[in-house]
Amino acid sequence: MTQWRNSSEHFGAVAQSLHWSMFVLIAAGFVCALVIDEFPRDSAGKAFMLATHESLGVTALLLVCARLLWKLAGATPPGIGTPWQQRLARLAHGALYALMVAIPVIGYVVACARGHDPAFFGLSVPSVIGKDRALARSAKEIHEILAWTLVGVVAVHAAAAVWHQLVLRDGVLARMLPGRLPRAEPDRR
């Protein structure tokens, strides 16, 4: 039986779906950004990759808002680990949420300042910023720095989850995986 809401020990299907959907969206958007400059300047391929990147960014922003609302609406399983580990986890999660909001917002500024309405799967997101090349360059640089920062924070987040699962054996990773996995017993050597 699927557990939709979070429990005191496990994240529910909604939280898990939002978590892993965000991972896929961010990874796909990052890959699009890495390959976009491989296409000729005014090619259909470049336009497609840019539209896909922008669409994924808008979707990611909508999903992170849904994640924040879901988080506020329901209980979250308590932190596991020592107090300093829990503080570090809260700090990392805060950084992840801040980056997941800031990156698409700044990407929106880049698109608008370049003089076009950002794409959203064939639709246009209205621009509220006029064309400004200097702003577009500055915002693009910030967008890229924050994207690489997100990659680093996600890598640390994933490494911590694996460390908890394989070294501490405290079941942290299992809480965000689909299905009801048995909680691993801590290594008491």
C-alpha positions in Angstrom: 0.0 0.0 0.0 1.4 3.4 -1.0 2.0 5.9 1.8 1.2 9.3 0.3 1.9 11.5 3.3 5.1 11.5 5.4 5.3 9.5 8.5 7.5 9.8 11.5 10.0 7.4 9.9 9.6 7.7 6.2 8.9 10.3 3.5 5.6 9.7 1.7 5.1 9.1 -2.1 4.4 12.8 -2.7 7.6 14.0 -1.1 9.6 11.3 -2.8 8.1 12.0 -6.2 8.8 15.7 -5.8 12.3 15.0 -4.6 13.3 12.7 -7.5 11.4 14.7 -10.1 13.5 17.8 -9.1 16.7 15.7 -9.4 15.7 14.6 -13.0 14.7 18.2 -14.0 17.9 19.7 -12.6 20.1 17.1 -14.2 18.3 17.4 -17.6 18.5 21.2 -17.5 22.2 21.1 -16.6 22.9 18.7 -19.5 21.0 21.0 -21.9 23.1 24.0 -20.7 26.3 22.0 -21.2 25.5 21.1 -24.8 23.7 24.2 -26.0 26.8 25.9 -27.3 27.7 22.8 -29.4 25.0 23.9 -31.9 25.6 26.7 -34.5 24.4 30.2 -33.4 21.0 30.4 -35.1 20.3 26.7 -35.6 17.1 24.9 -34.9 19.1 22.6 -32.6 20.3 25.5 -30.5 16.8 27.0 -30.3 15.4 23.6 -29.3 18.0 23.2 -26.6 17.4 26.7 -25.3 13.6 26.2 -25.2 14.0 22.9 -23.5 16.4 24.4 -20.9 14.0 27.2 -20.2 11.0 24.9 -20.0 12.8 22.7 -17.5 13.7 25.7 -15.5 10.2 27.0 -15.3 9.0 23.5 -14.4 11.7 23.2 -11.7 10.6 26.5 -10.2 7.0 25.4 -10.1 7.9 22.0 -8.5 10.2 23.6 -5.9 7.2 25.8 -4.9 5.1 22.7 -4.7 7.8 21.1 -2.5 7.9 24.0 -0.2 4.1 24.0 0.2 4.1 20.3 0.8 6.8 20.7 3.4 4.9 23.4 5.1 1.6 21.5 5.0 2.8 18.3 6.6 5.1 16.7 9.0 8.6 15.8 8.1 10.4 12.8 9.6 12.8 14.0 12.3 16.4 14.4 11.6 18.8 11.5 12.2 22.3 11.8 13.7 24.0 13.9 16.1 23.0 17.5 16.7 25.8 18.9 14.5 24.9 16.4 11.7 21.3 17.6 11.9 22.3 21.3 11.8 24.5 20.6 8.8 21.7 18.7 7.1 19.3 21.7 7.7 21.9 24.1 6.3 22.4 21.9 3.2 18.7 21.6 2.7 18.3 25.3 3.0 21.0 25.9 0.5 19.4 23.4 -1.9 16.0 25.2 -1.7 17.6 28.6 -2.1 19.5 27.5 -5.1 16.5 25.7 -6.6 14.5 29.0 -6.4 17.3 31.4 -7.3 18.7 29.6 -10.4 15.4 29.6 -12.5 14.5 33.1 -11.3 17.9 34.4 -12.5 17.6 32.3 -15.7 14.3 34.2 -16.3 16.2 37.5 -15.9 18.8 36.3 -18.4 16.2 35.4 -21.0 14.2 38.6 -20.6 17.4 40.8 -20.6 18.4 39.0 -23.9 15.2 40.3 -25.4 12.9 37.2 -25.6 10.1 35.7 -23.5 11.3 32.5 -21.9 9.8 29.3 -23.3 7.5 27.0 -21.4 6.8 23.9 -23.6 5.6 25.9 -26.6 4.2 28.8 -24.6 5.9 32.1 -23.7 6.4 33.3 -20.2 5.8 37.1 -20.4 8.9 39.2 -19.9 8.8 41.9 -17.3 12.3 43.1 -17.9 13.4 45.1 -21.0 16.3 44.1 -23.2 19.6 44.9 -21.5 22.8 43.3 -22.7 24.9 44.1 -19.6 22.2 42.8 -17.3 22.0 39.6 -19.4 25.7 39.0 -19.2 25.9 39.6 -15.5 22.8 37.5 -14.8 24.1 34.7 -17.0 27.4 34.6 -15.1 25.5 34.5 -11.7 23.2 31.8 -13.2 26.1 29.6 -14.2 28.0 30.1 -10.8 24.8 29.2 -8.9 24.2 26.2 -11.2 27.7 24.8 -10.5 27.2 25.6 -6.8 24.0 23.5 -6.9 26.0 20.6 -8.5 28.4 20.8 -5.7 25.8 20.9 -3.0 23.8 18.0 -4.6 27.0 16.0 -4.7 27.7 16.6 -1.0 24.0 15.8 -0.3 24.2 12.5 -2.2 27.5 11.6 -0.6 26.1 12.2 2.9 23.0 10.1 2.1 25.3 7.2 0.9 27.5 7.7 3.9 24.5 7.4 6.3 23.3 4.3 4.5 26.6 2.4 4.1 28.7 3.6 7.0 26.3 4.7 9.7 23.6 2.3 8.6 20.9 4.5 10.1 18.4 4.3 7.2 18.5 8.0 6.1 18.7 7.1 2.4 15.9 4.5 2.7 13.5 7.2 4.0 13.5 8.9 0.5 13.4 5.7 -1.6 10.1 4.3 -2.9 8.7 1.3 -1.1 8.9 0.4 2.5 12.5 -0.6 3.1 13.5 -2.0 6.4 15.5 0.4 8.6 19.1 -0.7 8.7 20.5 -1.4 12.2 23.4 0.9 13.2 26.8 -0.8 13.2 27.6 -1.3 16.9 31.2 -2.5 16.6 
